């Protein structure tokens, strides 16, 4: 029986060098892939932040959206992520406005309910 191919590779200097080069190229390709993956993850993370904020807004959870926006804005400023920070800075006033509007609407509804109850009480007192 003849020797296996791997036995020949162990003794052939050219093949050993080629294997070393292949490993080196594979490591470089792996590093480049990791760097591009990190860039993609960073882009997805910023998209994910805005998606989460948008989801909270669609569910009329303005308070949570404002808190999330402020938290992510602080992190973006801390990590020197200018694009994300700018986006969040422009988003925050709109979220705060919507939160104030929701709070005012809630107050008006509660006052109307209170007035209806008091009106019934006054009517009941007038009949007696």
C-alpha positions as CSV (number, residue, x, y, z in Angstrom):
1,X,0.0,0.0,0.0
2,X,1.1,3.5,-0.7
3,X,1.4,6.4,1.7
4,X,-1.5,8.6,2.4
5,X,-1.5,12.1,1.0
6,X,-1.2,13.6,4.5
7,X,2.1,11.7,5.0
8,X,3.5,13.3,1.8
9,X,2.4,16.8,3.0
10,X,4.3,16.5,6.2
11,X,7.6,16.0,4.3
12,X,7.2,18.4,1.4
13,X,8.4,21.9,2.3
14,X,6.4,23.6,-0.4
15,X,3.2,22.1,0.8
16,X,4.0,23.1,4.4
17,X,4.6,26.7,3.3
18,X,1.4,26.6,1.3
19,X,-0.5,25.3,4.4
20,X,1.0,28.2,6.4
21,X,0.0,30.7,3.8
22,X,-3.5,29.2,3.7
23,X,-3.8,29.5,7.5
24,X,-2.6,33.0,7.4
25,X,-5.0,33.9,4.6
26,X,-7.8,32.1,6.4
27,X,-7.1,34.2,9.6
28,X,-7.0,37.4,7.6
29,X,-10.3,36.5,5.9
30,X,-11.8,35.7,9.3
31,X,-10.6,39.0,10.8
32,X,-12.1,40.9,7.8
33,X,-15.3,39.0,8.2
34,X,-15.5,39.8,11.9
35,X,-14.9,43.5,11.2
36,X,-17.6,43.7,8.5
37,X,-19.9,41.7,10.9
38,X,-19.2,44.3,13.6
39,X,-20.0,47.1,11.2
40,X,-23.2,45.4,10.2
41,X,-24.1,44.7,13.8
42,X,-23.5,48.3,14.6
43,X,-25.9,49.3,11.8
44,X,-28.4,46.8,12.9
45,X,-28.1,47.9,16.5
46,X,-28.9,51.5,15.5
47,X,-31.8,50.3,13.4
48,X,-32.9,48.1,16.2
49,X,-33.0,51.0,18.6
50,X,-35.2,53.0,16.3
51,X,-37.4,50.0,15.6
52,X,-37.9,49.5,19.3
53,X,-38.8,53.1,19.8
54,X,-41.2,53.0,16.9
55,X,-42.9,49.9,18.3
56,X,-43.4,51.6,21.6
57,X,-44.9,54.6,19.9
58,X,-47.3,52.4,17.9
59,X,-48.5,50.9,21.1
60,X,-49.0,54.4,22.6
61,X,-46.3,53.7,25.3
62,X,-44.8,57.2,25.0
63,X,-43.2,57.2,28.4
64,X,-41.3,54.0,27.8
65,X,-40.3,55.3,24.3
66,X,-38.9,58.6,25.9
67,X,-37.0,56.6,28.5
68,X,-35.5,54.3,25.9
69,X,-34.6,57.2,23.6
70,X,-32.9,59.1,26.5
71,X,-31.0,56.0,27.5
72,X,-29.8,55.1,24.0
73,X,-28.9,58.8,23.4
74,X,-26.7,58.8,26.5
75,X,-25.0,55.5,25.3
76,X,-24.5,56.9,21.8
77,X,-22.9,60.1,23.1
78,X,-20.7,58.0,25.4
79,X,-19.6,55.7,22.6
80,X,-19.0,58.6,20.1
81,X,-21.7,57.3,17.7
82,X,-22.5,60.6,16.1
83,X,-25.1,59.4,13.6
84,X,-27.2,57.5,16.1
85,X,-26.9,60.4,18.6
86,X,-28.1,62.9,16.0
87,X,-31.0,60.7,15.1
88,X,-32.0,60.3,18.7
89,X,-31.6,64.0,19.5
90,X,-34.0,64.8,16.7
91,X,-36.5,62.1,17.8
92,X,-36.6,63.0,21.5
93,X,-38.5,66.3,21.2
94,X,-41.2,64.7,19.1
95,X,-41.6,61.9,21.6
96,X,-41.7,64.3,24.5
97,X,-44.4,66.3,22.7
98,X,-46.5,63.2,22.1
99,X,-46.0,62.2,25.8
100,X,-47.3,65.6,27.0
101,X,-50.2,65.4,24.6
102,X,-51.1,61.9,25.9
103,X,-50.8,63.2,29.5
104,X,-53.1,66.2,28.7
105,X,-55.7,63.9,27.1
106,X,-55.6,61.6,30.0
107,X,-56.1,64.5,32.4
108,X,-59.1,65.8,30.4
109,X,-60.7,62.4,30.4
110,X,-60.3,62.0,34.1
111,X,-61.7,65.5,34.8
112,X,-64.7,64.7,32.6
113,X,-65.3,61.5,34.5
114,X,-65.0,63.3,37.8
115,X,-67.5,66.0,36.6
116,X,-70.0,63.4,35.5
117,X,-69.9,61.7,38.9
118,X,-70.2,65.1,40.7
119,X,-73.0,66.1,38.4
120,X,-74.9,62.9,39.4
121,X,-74.2,63.6,43.1
122,X,-75.5,67.2,42.7
123,X,-78.7,65.9,40.9
124,X,-79.3,63.4,43.6
125,X,-78.9,66.0,46.3
126,X,-81.3,68.3,44.5
127,X,-84.1,65.7,44.4
128,X,-84.1,65.2,48.1
